[in-house]
Amino acid sequence: MKKIPTILGYSVISLLVLSIILFTAFAQRDIPVVQLKEKYCTSASRFMPLMGMQVHYRDEGPINDSIPLVLIHGTSSSLNTWDSLASELNSSIPGKRIIRMDMPGFGLTGPSPANTYSYAYFSAFLDSFLNTLQVKSCILAGNSLGGGIAWNYTIAHPEKVAKLILVDASGYPRKNEKGSLGFKIASTPVINNLLLFVTPKSLVKKSLETVFFDKRFVTVATINRYHDLLLSAGNRKAALSLFQHPLQQNTAAIKTITAPTLILWGAQDQLISVDNAYLFQKDIKGSTLQIYDKVGHIPMEEATRLMVATINEFIK
């Protein structure tokens, strides 16, 4: 005699069917890098074979500038986050060489071959990158995760960092920051695996509304850029790896930094509280702190001219 399916059985089957329908409707495939190159490369874009990757970078300004400004972006970002700042600095300091790159796991560079990341790995990558460009000393600036990479590199290679600029940098334990929706989902076990296949623009938009204080900066072009480069082949897997295995912070070592340091922060940063700015200032002796009111997590996009003026003075 044929068994009659139970109500529970029907519910499970219905849920499975609904999940398949939703997955089919909203799943997004990775975008091939070659396709994104057409959209996000400029005449200044270059690609360097390094550590099993083709590293996307831009090296602008006089090649004979012996102490260039090197810019490192944050999580789920790219070298494009520095576009406005680099352009403004090129105008205000014509003789300054400015170098920026898509770090492993992001932008057009894509994931590392092993898809494993640590501050030691990022420091080794950055050192190899600078050595290939024959940069022996630089002014190193980093935002968010990029800031964490910058101060870790400064500790590992103090002789190569003439000056250090930390922009809403990671480093100290999180407190009660609101955080972005995307980052919260990426940090949630099991559910975060869905981001490998379903990453709607609406989620990127919602996250950017947390990143910026002034919501006018959350434009269609900005949403598309962050979304496109997140979907670049392998980047979602890399981002998920970083959230599943957070980088270990050696905050005690921050006190050993002796390079002249400029600390820049958005007062309304909801991802890394402005309280951290004061911790950096306390631990790095002789450092200078500048806080921008009504500015969020990425001042270089939201308060470009203010940052240019501050950096210009610091470099001089």
C-alpha positions in Angstrom: 0.0 0.0 0.0 1.3 3.4 -1.0 2.1 5.7 1.9 0.5 9.1 2.0 3.1 11.9 2.4 2.8 13.7 5.8 2.2 17.5 6.1 5.8 17.8 7.3 6.9 16.0 4.1 4.9 18.4 2.0 6.4 21.3 3.8 10.0 20.1 3.3 9.3 19.5 -0.4 7.7 22.9 -0.8 10.6 24.7 0.9 13.0 22.8 -1.3 11.1 23.8 -4.4 10.9 27.4 -3.3 14.6 27.5 -2.6 15.4 26.2 -6.1 13.1 28.8 -7.6 14.7 31.6 -5.6 18.2 30.4 -6.4 17.4 30.1 -10.1 15.8 33.6 -10.1 18.5 35.5 -8.2 21.7 33.5 -8.5 24.5 35.4 -10.2 27.5 33.9 -11.9 31.0 35.4 -11.5 31.9 38.0 -14.1 35.0 37.1 -16.2 37.9 39.6 -15.5 38.4 40.2 -19.2 34.8 41.6 -19.4 35.4 43.9 -16.4 38.7 45.2 -17.8 36.8 46.9 -20.6 34.8 48.8 -18.0 37.3 49.6 -15.2 40.7 49.8 -16.8 42.0 53.2 -17.9 45.1 54.2 -19.9 47.0 54.2 -16.6 46.1 50.6 -15.8 48.9 48.0 -15.8 49.1 44.3 -14.9 52.0 42.7 -13.1 52.6 39.0 -12.9 53.2 38.4 -9.2 52.8 35.4 -6.8 50.5 33.6 -9.2 48.3 36.5 -10.0 48.0 39.3 -12.6 48.0 42.3 -10.3 46.1 45.3 -11.5 47.8 48.6 -10.6 48.2 52.2 -11.6 51.6 54.0 -11.3 51.1 57.7 -12.0 53.4 60.7 -11.7 57.2 61.1 -12.2 59.0 57.8 -12.1 62.0 59.6 -10.5 60.0 60.5 -7.4 62.1 58.4 -4.9 59.4 58.4 -2.2 56.0 57.8 -3.9 52.6 57.7 -2.2 51.3 54.2 -2.1 47.5 53.7 -1.5 45.9 50.5 -0.2 42.1 50.0 -0.3 39.9 48.1 2.1 37.6 45.0 2.2 35.3 44.5 -0.9 36.9 47.6 -2.5 39.4 48.3 -5.2 42.0 50.9 -6.3 39.1 52.8 -7.8 38.2 54.1 -4.3 41.2 56.4 -4.6 40.2 57.9 -8.0 39.1 61.3 -6.8 41.9 61.6 -4.3 44.6 60.6 -6.7 43.3 63.1 -9.3 43.2 65.9 -6.8 46.7 65.1 -5.5 48.1 65.0 -9.0 46.8 68.6 -9.4 48.0 69.9 -6.1 51.3 68.1 -6.0 52.4 67.7 -9.7 55.7 66.1 -8.8 54.3 63.3 -6.6 54.3 59.8 -7.9 51.1 57.9 -6.8 50.9 54.1 -6.8 47.8 52.0 -6.1 46.8 48.4 -6.7 43.9 46.0 -6.4 45.0 43.8 -3.5 44.8 40.0 -3.7 41.2 38.9 -3.4 39.8 42.2 -4.8 39.2 44.2 -7.9 40.7 43.0 -11.1 43.6 41.2 -9.4 41.3 38.5 -8.0 42.0 35.8 -5.4 45.4 34.4 -4.4 46.0 30.9 -5.8 45.6 29.3 -2.3 42.7 31.7 -1.4 44.2 32.1 2.1 45.0 35.4 3.6 46.8 36.9 6.6 48.7 40.1 7.4 51.9 38.2 6.8 50.7 37.2 3.4 49.6 40.8 2.5 52.9 42.2 3.8 54.9 39.7 1.7 52.7 40.6 -1.3 53.2 44.3 -0.8 56.9 44.0 -0.4 57.2 41.9 -3.6 55.1 44.4 -5.4 57.2 47.4 -4.3 60.4 45.6 -5.0 59.3 44.8 -8.5 58.6 48.5 -9.1 62.0 49.2 -7.4 60.4 51.3 -4.7 62.9 51.4 -1.8 60.9 53.9 0.4 57.4 55.2 0.3 54.6 57.1 2.0 52.2 54.3 2.8 48.4 55.0 3.2 45.7 52.5 3.8 41.9 52.6 4.5 40.1 50.1 6.6 41.6 46.6 6.0 44.2 48.5 3.9 45.1 50.5 7.0 45.6 47.3 8.9 47.9 46.1 6.1 49.7 49.4 6.1 50.6 49.4 9.8 51.5 45.7 9.8 53.8 46.3 6.8 55.4 49.3 8.6 56.2 47.1 11.6 57.6 44.4 9.3 59.6 46.8 7.1 60.2 50.1 9.0 63.1 51.0 6.8 60.8 51.1 3.7 58.0 53.4 5.2 59.1 57.1 5.3 55.6 58.1 6.5 52.4 56.3 7.4 48.8 57.4 6.8 45.9 55.5 8.4 42.4 56.2 7.1 39.7 54.6 9.3 42.1 51.7 9.8 41.4 48.3 11.2 43.4 47.1 14.2 41.7 47.2 17.5 38.9 44.8 18.7 35.4 45.8 17.4 33.2 47.5 19.9 29.5 48.3 19.3 29.8 49.4 15.7 26.6 49.1 13.6 28.4 47.5 10.7 27.0 47.1 7.2 24.3 44.6 6.3 26.6 42.9 3.8 29.4 42.4 6.3 26.9 41.1 8.9 25.6 38.4 6.5 29.2 37.6 5.4 30.1 37.0 9.1 27.1 34.7 9.7 27.9 31.0 9.5 26.0 28.8 6.9 24.0 31.8 5.6 27.1 33.5 4.4 27.7 30.7 1.9 24.7 31.9 -0.1 26.7 35.1 -1.0 28.8 32.9 -3.2 25.8 32.6 -5.5 23.3 35.3 -4.6 24.7 38.9 -4.2 21.9 41.3 -5.2 22.7 45.0 -6.0 20.1 45.9 -3.3 22.4 44.3 -0.7 25.4 46.3 -2.0 23.3 49.5 -1.9 22.1 48.9 1.6 25.7 48.3 2.7 27.0 51.4 1.0 24.3 53.5 2.8 26.0 52.4 6.0 29.5 53.2 4.7 28.7 56.7 3.6 27.3 59.4 5.9 26.1 61.5 3.0 23.7 59.2 1.1 24.1 61.3 -2.0 27.4 59.4 -2.6 25.4 56.2 -3.0 25.0 56.7 -6.7 24.0 54.1 -9.3 27.6 54.3 -10.7 29.1 53.6 -7.2 26.7 50.7 -6.6 27.5 49.2 -10.0 31.2 49.5 -9.4 31.2 47.8 -6.0 28.8 45.1 -7.2 30.7 44.4 -10.5 34.1 44.1 -8.8 32.6 41.9 -6.0 31.3 39.5 -8.7 34.7 39.5 -10.5 35.8 35.8 -10.9 36.8 34.4 -7.5 36.3 37.6 -5.4 33.2 36.5 -3.6 35.0 33.3 -2.5 38.0 35.4 -1.3 35.8 37.8 0.6 34.0 35.0 2.3 37.3 33.4 3.3 38.3 36.7 5.0 35.1 36.8 6.9 35.2 33.2 7.9 38.8 33.4 9.0 39.3 37.0 10.4 42.9 38.3 10.3 44.7 38.1 13.6 45.5 41.5 15.0 48.7 42.1 17.0 47.6 45.5 18.4 50.4 45.5 21.0 52.9 46.0 18.1 51.3 49.3 17.1 53.2 50.9 19.9 56.5 50.1 18.1 55.8 52.2 15.1 58.2 55.2 14.8 57.4 56.5 11.3 55.7 59.9 11.2 52.0 59.0 11.2 48.9 60.8 10.1 45.6 59.4 11.3 42.4 60.4 9.4 38.9 59.4 10.4 35.3 60.0 9.6 33.4 61.0 12.7 30.3 59.1 11.7 32.1 55.8 10.7 29.7 53.0 11.5 32.1 50.2 10.5 35.1 51.1 12.6 34.3 53.6 15.4 36.1 56.9 15.6 37.2 55.8 19.1 39.8 53.7 17.4 41.4 56.9 16.0 42.2 58.0 19.5 43.7 54.5 20.3 46.0 54.8 17.3 47.0 58.4 18.3 47.8 57.2 21.9 49.8 54.2 20.8 51.8 55.8 18.0 53.9 58.4 19.6 54.0 61.8 17.9 51.2 60.9 15.5 48.8 63.5 14.2 45.0 63.1 14.2 42.4 64.7 11.9 38.7 63.8 12.3 36.2 64.9 9.6 32.7 65.7 10.8 29.7 64.3 8.9 31.9 61.8 7.1 31.7 58.0 7.1 34.1 55.1 6.6 35.8 56.1 3.3 36.7 59.8 3.6 38.8 59.6 0.3 35.5 59.2 -1.6 33.3 61.4 0.7 35.6 64.1 1.8 38.2 64.2 -1.0 39.2 67.8 -0.8 39.5 67.8 2.9 41.8 64.8 2.8 43.9 66.2 0.0 44.5 69.4 2.0 45.5 67.3 5.1 47.7 64.9 3.2 49.3 67.7 1.2 50.4 69.4 4.4 51.6 66.1 5.9 53.7 65.3 2.8 55.3 68.8 2.7 
